[in-house]
Amino acid sequence: MHVLFWASLAVLFYTYAGYPLLVMVLGRIRRMPVHAGSYEPAVSIIIAARNEATSIRATLENKLQLQYAAGRVQIIVVSDASMDGTDAIVREFESAGVLLLRQEPHRGKTAALNLAAAHGRIRDRTSPVRTRSRVWHQQRVRRLHALRRPPAPI
């Protein structure tokens, strides 16, 4: 019985103190450099809209003013069976590179995002009534892209 007690205590100690200390020591002994480049991945901004004629123009103008690498941003608007002229407003922005996808019949936001995901690269889902600052969070995009990349060989 004493052996079981001491073995359990040893496992408990290793779990909460031994393993963290071991990792810290190994981390100091075997340093691995991190090579961070200045890569800016391609990004897709997906906007799911249903009857958003009152706000879609301002949303698209905001997204087109984002400061990100030229040619690396794709804006996709999915019109979920809109009946108020949303499609016509979005078509005005097609020359600026905005892609309009129409979803018929009305199937909801999730289906709209799934439809656009087939056309997108990295998705930043946004609402037509939500705005962001003009300065695109480039660091956020790089981190998202890094999570999708396989790890570098050791």
C-alpha positions as CSV (number, residue, x, y, z in Angstrom):
1,M,0.0,0.0,0.0
2,H,2.9,2.3,0.8
3,V,4.4,1.7,-2.7
4,L,1.1,2.7,-4.4
5,F,0.9,5.9,-2.3
6,W,4.5,7.0,-3.1
7,A,4.1,6.1,-6.8
8,S,0.9,8.1,-7.0
9,L,2.6,11.0,-5.2
10,A,5.5,10.8,-7.7
11,V,3.2,10.9,-10.7
12,L,1.3,13.8,-9.2
13,F,4.6,15.7,-8.6
14,Y,5.8,14.9,-12.1
15,T,2.6,16.2,-13.7
16,Y,2.5,19.5,-11.9
17,A,6.2,20.3,-11.4
18,G,8.5,17.7,-13.0
19,Y,7.2,18.0,-16.6
20,P,7.1,21.8,-16.7
21,L,10.7,21.9,-15.2
22,L,11.8,19.3,-17.8
23,V,10.4,21.3,-20.7
24,M,12.0,24.5,-19.4
25,V,15.4,22.9,-19.1
26,L,15.2,21.3,-22.5
27,G,14.0,24.6,-24.0
28,R,17.1,26.3,-22.7
29,I,19.5,23.6,-23.8
30,R,18.0,23.1,-27.3
31,R,17.0,26.4,-28.8
32,M,15.2,26.4,-32.1
33,P,15.3,29.7,-34.1
34,V,12.0,31.0,-35.5
35,H,12.3,32.5,-38.9
36,A,9.5,35.0,-39.4
37,G,9.2,36.4,-42.9
38,S,7.3,39.3,-44.3
39,Y,4.8,37.1,-46.1
40,E,1.3,38.5,-46.6
41,P,-1.1,35.7,-47.5
42,A,-4.1,36.1,-49.8
43,V,-7.3,36.9,-47.8
44,S,-11.0,36.5,-48.6
45,I,-13.5,38.7,-46.8
46,I,-17.0,37.0,-46.9
47,I,-20.1,39.1,-46.4
48,A,-23.4,37.3,-46.1
49,A,-26.2,39.7,-46.8
50,R,-30.0,39.5,-47.0
51,N,-31.9,42.7,-47.8
52,E,-29.0,44.9,-46.8
53,A,-29.5,47.7,-49.4
54,T,-29.3,50.4,-46.7
55,S,-25.9,49.4,-45.4
56,I,-24.1,47.3,-48.1
57,R,-22.6,50.2,-49.9
58,A,-20.9,51.6,-46.8
59,T,-19.6,48.2,-45.9
60,L,-18.1,47.6,-49.4
61,E,-16.5,51.0,-49.5
62,N,-15.0,50.3,-46.1
63,K,-13.6,47.0,-47.2
64,L,-12.2,48.4,-50.4
65,Q,-10.2,51.0,-48.4
66,L,-8.4,48.4,-46.2
67,Q,-4.7,48.8,-46.3
68,Y,-3.5,45.4,-47.3
69,A,-1.2,44.2,-50.0
70,A,-2.6,45.0,-53.5
71,G,-4.2,42.1,-55.2
72,R,-4.1,39.9,-52.1
73,V,-7.7,40.7,-50.8
74,Q,-10.7,39.1,-52.3
75,I,-14.2,40.4,-51.3
76,I,-17.1,38.0,-51.7
77,V,-20.7,39.0,-51.1
78,V,-23.3,36.3,-50.9
79,S,-26.8,37.6,-51.4
80,D,-29.2,35.3,-49.6
81,A,-32.2,35.8,-51.9
82,S,-32.2,39.6,-51.3
83,M,-35.2,41.4,-52.7
84,D,-34.4,45.0,-51.9
85,G,-31.8,45.9,-54.5
86,T,-28.8,44.6,-52.6
87,D,-27.6,42.7,-55.7
88,A,-27.6,45.8,-57.9
89,I,-25.6,47.8,-55.4
90,V,-23.0,45.0,-55.1
91,R,-22.8,44.8,-58.9
92,E,-21.6,48.4,-58.9
93,F,-18.5,47.2,-57.2
94,E,-17.7,44.3,-59.5
95,S,-15.2,46.5,-61.4
96,A,-13.3,46.9,-58.1
97,G,-13.0,43.1,-57.7
98,V,-16.0,42.4,-55.6
99,L,-17.5,39.0,-56.3
100,L,-21.3,38.6,-56.0
101,L,-22.8,35.1,-55.4
102,R,-26.6,34.8,-55.3
103,Q,-28.1,32.1,-53.1
104,E,-31.6,31.0,-54.1
105,P,-33.9,30.2,-52.2
106,H,-33.2,31.8,-48.9
107,R,-31.2,29.3,-46.8
108,G,-29.6,31.5,-44.1
109,K,-26.2,32.8,-43.1
110,T,-24.5,29.5,-42.5
111,A,-25.3,28.2,-46.0
112,A,-24.2,31.5,-47.5
113,L,-20.8,31.3,-45.7
114,N,-20.4,27.7,-46.9
115,L,-21.2,28.8,-50.5
116,A,-18.6,31.5,-50.4
117,A,-16.0,29.3,-48.6
118,A,-15.6,27.3,-51.8
119,H,-14.5,30.5,-53.6
120,G,-12.4,31.9,-50.8
121,R,-8.8,31.6,-49.5
122,I,-8.8,32.6,-45.8
123,R,-12.1,33.7,-44.5
124,D,-12.9,36.7,-42.4
125,R,-16.6,36.5,-41.9
126,T,-18.3,39.9,-41.4
127,S,-21.7,41.4,-41.2
128,P,-22.8,44.2,-43.5
129,V,-23.6,46.5,-40.6
130,R,-20.3,45.9,-38.9
131,T,-17.4,48.1,-39.8
132,R,-13.7,47.9,-39.1
133,S,-10.9,50.4,-39.1
134,R,-9.2,51.2,-42.4
135,V,-5.9,49.6,-41.3
136,W,-6.3,45.9,-41.8
137,H,-4.9,43.8,-39.0
138,Q,-2.1,42.3,-41.1
139,Q,-0.6,40.5,-38.1
140,R,-3.9,38.7,-37.4
141,V,-4.0,37.5,-41.0
142,R,-0.4,36.3,-40.8
143,R,-1.2,34.4,-37.6
144,L,-4.3,32.8,-39.1
145,H,-2.3,31.7,-42.2
146,A,0.5,30.3,-40.0
147,L,-2.0,28.1,-38.2
148,R,-3.1,26.6,-41.5
149,R,0.4,25.8,-42.7
150,P,2.0,22.5,-41.9
151,P,4.9,22.8,-39.4
152,A,8.4,23.2,-40.9
153,P,10.6,20.1,-40.8
154,I,13.1,19.9,-37.9
